[in-house]
Amino acid sequence: MKEVNEVQVVDRGSFIQFLSLLHKDYLQNSAQWENRNLDSFSRSNGSLYRGYSRIL
């Protein structure tokens, strides 16, 4: 099975695979995660995506 950073999200199936791997990684390595709850994770990702949208 692939690692989270190896998945290219190009369709619904690959997005589901990505989320599954992300969940597995969280369960195995949550102490290493910077954003350990949904609130901080979603805020952090929102900021990241807003920054990318300015570039594109």
TIMI-2910 file (N, C-alpha, C, CB; in pm, 1 decimal, decimal comma, always signed):
<rs>
+----------+----------+----------+----------+----------+----------+----------+----------+----------+----------+----------+----------+------+
!      n_x !      n_y !      n_z !     ca_x !     ca_y !     ca_z !      c_x !      c_y !      c_z !     cb_x !     cb_y !     cb_z ! resn !
+----------+----------+----------+----------+----------+----------+----------+----------+----------+----------+----------+----------+------+
!    +83,8 !   -118,6 !     +0,0 !     +0,0 !     +0,0 !     +0,0 !    +87,8 !   +124,2 !     +0,0 !    -95,0 !     +0,2 !   +121,3 !  Met !
!    +41,5 !   +228,0 !    -66,5 !   +115,8 !   +352,8 !    -78,8 !   +118,7 !   +428,5 !    +53,8 !    +54,5 !   +440,4 !   -188,1 !  Lys !
!   +211,0 !   +522,8 !    +61,5 !   +218,1 !   +617,5 !   +171,9 !   +136,5 !   +741,0 !   +132,8 !   +367,3 !   +655,5 !   +205,6 !  Glu !
!   +100,0 !   +822,2 !   +232,0 !    +18,7 !   +941,4 !   +206,3 !    +84,5 !  +1030,9 !   +101,7 !     -3,9 !  +1020,1 !   +336,4 !  Val !
!   +214,3 !  +1051,7 !   +111,7 !   +281,1 !  +1144,3 !    +20,5 !   +303,4 !  +1087,9 !   -119,2 !   +412,3 !  +1184,9 !    +78,3 !  Asn !
!   +262,0 !   +964,8 !   -143,1 !   +276,6 !   +903,4 !   -274,7 !   +148,0 !   +905,6 !   -357,0 !   +323,3 !   +761,8 !   -259,1 !  Glu !
!    +38,3 !   +947,4 !   -297,9 !    -91,0 !   +945,4 !   -366,2 !   -111,7 !  +1075,4 !   -443,0 !   -205,9 !   +923,7 !   -265,3 !  Val !
!   -145,6 !  +1063,3 !   -568,9 !   -184,3 !  +1178,2 !   -649,3 !   -336,0 !  +1180,1 !   -656,1 !   -120,7 !  +1172,9 !   -792,5 !  Gln !
!   -396,0 !  +1283,0 !   -600,7 !   -541,5 !  +1293,4 !   -599,3 !   -587,2 !  +1350,0 !   -732,9 !   -591,0 !  +1382,3 !   -481,1 !  Val !
!   -650,0 !  +1263,0 !   -811,3 !   -695,0 !  +1303,2 !   -944,8 !   -843,2 !  +1273,5 !   -967,7 !   -612,0 !  +1232,8 !  -1050,7 !  Val !
!   -902,8 !  +1198,6 !   -876,1 !  -1044,4 !  +1164,7 !   -889,9 !  -1098,1 !  +1124,2 !   -752,5 !  -1065,3 !  +1049,6 !   -994,7 !  Asp !
!  -1224,3 !  +1088,9 !   -750,2 !  -1290,2 !  +1054,1 !   -624,0 !  -1222,8 !   +934,7 !   -555,5 !  -1438,0 !  +1023,1 !   -648,8 !  Arg !
!  -1187,5 !   +833,6 !   -632,7 !  -1125,3 !   +714,8 !   -575,9 !   -990,5 !   +743,5 !   -512,0 !  -1109,1 !   +610,3 !   -682,0 !  Gly !
!   -908,6 !   +824,2 !   -579,4 !   -777,5 !   +856,2 !   -522,7 !   -791,2 !   +949,3 !   -402,2 !   -687,3 !   +920,6 !   -629,4 !  Ser !
!   -895,4 !  +1033,0 !   -398,8 !   -920,4 !  +1116,8 !   -281,8 !   -957,9 !  +1030,7 !   -162,1 !  -1031,4 !  +1219,0 !   -310,9 !  Phe !
!  -1041,8 !   +930,9 !   -184,1 !  -1079,8 !   +838,9 !    -77,2 !   -957,5 !   +761,4 !    -28,0 !  -1189,6 !   +741,3 !   -125,8 !  Ile !
!   -873,2 !   +717,1 !   -119,3 !   -750,1 !   +647,8 !    -81,2 !   -661,3 !   +739,8 !     +3,0 !   -673,8 !   +599,3 !   -206,9 !  Gln !
!   -648,0 !   +865,6 !    -38,3 !   -568,2 !   +963,2 !    +35,0 !   -620,9 !   +981,2 !   +177,7 !   -567,7 !  +1097,7 !    -38,9 !  Phe !
!   -752,2 !   +998,0 !   +191,1 !   -810,7 !  +1015,5 !   +324,5 !   -788,9 !   +892,5 !   +411,4 !   -960,1 !  +1045,4 !   +313,6 !  Leu !
!   -799,8 !   +775,4 !   +354,0 !   -777,1 !   +652,0 !   +427,9 !   -632,5 !   +643,2 !   +477,6 !   -810,3 !   +530,9 !   +340,3 !  Ser !
!   -538,6 !   +676,1 !   +390,9 !   -397,0 !   +674,1 !   +429,8 !   -365,2 !   +782,4 !   +531,3 !   -308,1 !   +691,1 !   +307,4 !  Leu !
!   -429,5 !   +897,0 !   +518,7 !   -411,2 !  +1005,1 !   +614,9 !   -458,8 !   +961,7 !   +752,9 !   -486,3 !  +1131,4 !   +569,5 !  Leu !
!   -572,2 !   +895,8 !   +758,1 !   -626,4 !   +845,1 !   +883,6 !   -533,1 !   +740,7 !   +945,1 !   -765,8 !   +784,9 !   +861,2 !  His !
!   -484,3 !   +650,1 !   +862,7 !   -391,6 !   +546,7 !   +910,5 !   -264,4 !   +610,5 !   +967,2 !   -355,9 !   +448,7 !   +795,8 !  Lys !
!   -211,3 !   +710,0 !   +896,6 !    -91,2 !   +777,8 !   +943,3 !   -116,7 !   +847,9 !  +1076,1 !    -42,6 !   +878,4 !   +838,8 !  Asp !
!   -232,2 !   +910,7 !  +1088,5 !   -266,4 !   +977,6 !  +1214,7 !   -271,7 !   +877,4 !  +1329,6 !   -401,4 !  +1050,7 !  +1202,2 !  Tyr !
!   -333,5 !   +763,2 !  +1307,5 !   -343,2 !   +662,6 !  +1413,1 !   -205,8 !   +610,1 !  +1454,0 !   -431,4 !   +547,0 !  +1367,5 !  Leu !
!   -116,3 !   +598,4 !  +1359,8 !    +16,6 !   +543,0 !  +1387,5 !   +118,1 !   +648,1 !  +1433,7 !    +69,1 !   +474,1 !  +1264,1 !  Gln !
!    +97,4 !   +773,4 !  +1394,1 !   +199,4 !   +875,7 !  +1419,1 !   +143,8 !  +1006,9 !  +1472,5 !   +274,6 !   +902,7 !  +1293,3 !  Asn !
!    +34,5 !  +1004,4 !  +1544,4 !    -30,5 !  +1129,4 !  +1585,3 !    +60,0 !  +1219,9 !  +1668,7 !   -155,6 !  +1098,3 !  +1663,7 !  Ser !
!   +152,3 !  +1163,6 !  +1744,2 !   +242,2 !  +1245,5 !  +1824,9 !   +333,1 !  +1332,4 !  +1738,3 !   +326,4 !  +1156,8 !  +1915,5 !  Ala !
!   +353,4 !  +1293,8 !  +1614,1 !   +439,7 !  +1369,7 !  +1523,3 !   +362,9 !  +1474,2 !  +1442,6 !   +510,6 !  +1275,2 !  +1428,8 !  Gln !
!   +231,7 !  +1471,3 !  +1449,7 !   +149,8 !  +1566,1 !  +1374,4 !   +151,4 !  +1702,7 !  +1442,1 !     +5,0 !  +1514,7 !  +1361,1 !  Trp !
!   +166,9 !  +1806,6 !  +1363,5 !   +162,3 !  +1942,7 !  +1416,7 !    +18,7 !  +1981,6 !  +1452,3 !   +221,2 !  +2042,5 !  +1314,9 !  Glu !
!    -76,0 !  +1943,6 !  +1368,2 !   -217,8 !  +1976,4 !  +1388,3 !   -290,3 !  +1848,6 !  +1428,7 !   -281,8 !  +2039,2 !  +1258,5 !  Asn !
!   -316,7 !  +1834,9 !  +1557,5 !   -368,4 !  +1708,3 !  +1609,7 !   -519,8 !  +1703,5 !  +1625,7 !   -305,6 !  +1680,3 !  +1741,0 !  Arg !
!   -589,1 !  +1809,1 !  +1588,0 !   -735,1 !  +1802,6 !  +1591,0 !   -790,1 !  +1864,6 !  +1463,4 !   -792,2 !  +1875,0 !  +1716,4 !  Asn !
!   -915,8 !  +1837,9 !  +1435,9 !   -976,7 !  +1880,2 !  +1309,5 !   -977,8 !  +2031,7 !  +1294,7 !  -1118,7 !  +1826,7 !  +1299,4 !  Leu !
!   -999,7 !  +2104,2 !  +1403,8 !  -1004,1 !  +2249,7 !  +1396,8 !   -871,0 !  +2307,0 !  +1349,0 !  -1040,3 !  +2308,0 !  +1533,1 !  Asp !
!   -761,8 !  +2269,7 !  +1414,1 !   -631,5 !  +2324,8 !  +1374,0 !   -588,9 !  +2271,8 !  +1237,4 !   -524,3 !  +2291,0 !  +1479,1 !  Ser !
!   -622,5 !  +2147,0 !  +1207,1 !   -587,9 !  +2088,7 !  +1077,3 !   -659,8 !  +2162,8 !   +964,5 !   -623,8 !  +1938,4 !  +1074,1 !  Phe !
!   -788,9 !  +2187,5 !   +980,4 !   -864,9 !  +2253,6 !   +874,1 !   -823,6 !  +2400,0 !   +859,1 !  -1015,3 !  +2244,2 !   +902,5 !  Ser !
!   -795,2 !  +2469,4 !   +970,2 !   -748,4 !  +2608,4 !   +960,4 !   -614,2 !  +2615,5 !   +889,1 !   -737,1 !  +2671,6 !  +1100,1 !  Arg !
!   -524,9 !  +2526,0 !   +923,2 !   -393,1 !  +2523,6 !   +861,5 !   -403,0 !  +2495,4 !   +711,8 !   -304,9 !  +2418,9 !   +929,2 !  Ser !
!   -482,4 !  +2397,3 !   +674,8 !   -499,2 !  +2364,2 !   +532,9 !   -570,9 !  +2474,9 !   +457,9 !   -575,9 !  +2233,5 !   +517,6 !  Asn !
!   -666,6 !  +2538,3 !   +521,9 !   -735,7 !  +2650,3 !   +458,1 !   -639,6 !  +2762,9 !   +424,4 !   -846,7 !  +2702,3 !   +548,2 !  Gly !
!   -550,0 !  +2793,7 !   +516,4 !   -449,5 !  +2897,9 !   +492,0 !   -357,3 !  +2857,8 !   +378,9 !   -367,9 !  +2925,8 !   +618,9 !  Ser !
!   -317,2 !  +2732,7 !   +378,0 !   -229,2 !  +2682,7 !   +272,6 !   -295,7 !  +2694,8 !   +135,6 !   -190,5 !  +2536,7 !   +300,1 !  Leu !
!   -420,3 !  +2651,9 !   +124,5 !   -490,2 !  +2655,3 !     -4,1 !   -519,1 !  +2797,2 !    -49,4 !   -619,8 !  +2577,4 !     +4,7 !  Tyr !
!   -549,3 !  +2886,1 !    +45,3 !   -570,3 !  +3026,6 !     +7,5 !   -441,4 !  +3084,9 !    -50,0 !   -617,7 !  +3110,4 !   +129,8 !  Arg !
!   -328,4 !  +3048,6 !     +8,3 !   -199,6 !  +3094,7 !    -42,8 !   -172,8 !  +3042,9 !   -183,1 !    -87,8 !  +3051,7 !    +50,3 !  Gly !
!   -203,8 !  +2917,0 !   -208,6 !   -184,8 !  +2859,5 !   -342,5 !   -275,8 !  +2924,8 !   -444,2 !   -209,8 !  +2709,3 !   -340,4 !  Tyr !
!   -398,3 !  +2956,9 !   -405,3 !   -492,3 !  +3014,4 !   -501,4 !   -445,9 !  +3152,6 !   -547,6 !   -632,7 !  +3023,6 !   -439,8 !  Ser !
!   -369,8 !  +3221,3 !   -464,6 !   -316,0 !  +3352,2 !   -505,9 !   -206,3 !  +3336,0 !   -610,3 !   -261,1 !  +3429,0 !   -384,3 !  Arg !
!   -134,5 !  +3225,2 !   -601,5 !    -25,0 !  +3199,4 !   -695,9 !    -79,6 !  +3155,8 !   -831,2 !    +70,4 !  +3091,9 !   -640,3 !  Ile !
!   -182,3 !  +3069,2 !   -827,0 !   -238,0 !  +3015,8 !   -950,5 !   -330,6 !  +3115,7 !  -1009,0 !   -309,7 !  +2883,9 !   -927,7 !  Leu !
+----------+----------+----------+----------+----------+----------+----------+----------+----------+----------+----------+----------+------+
</rs>
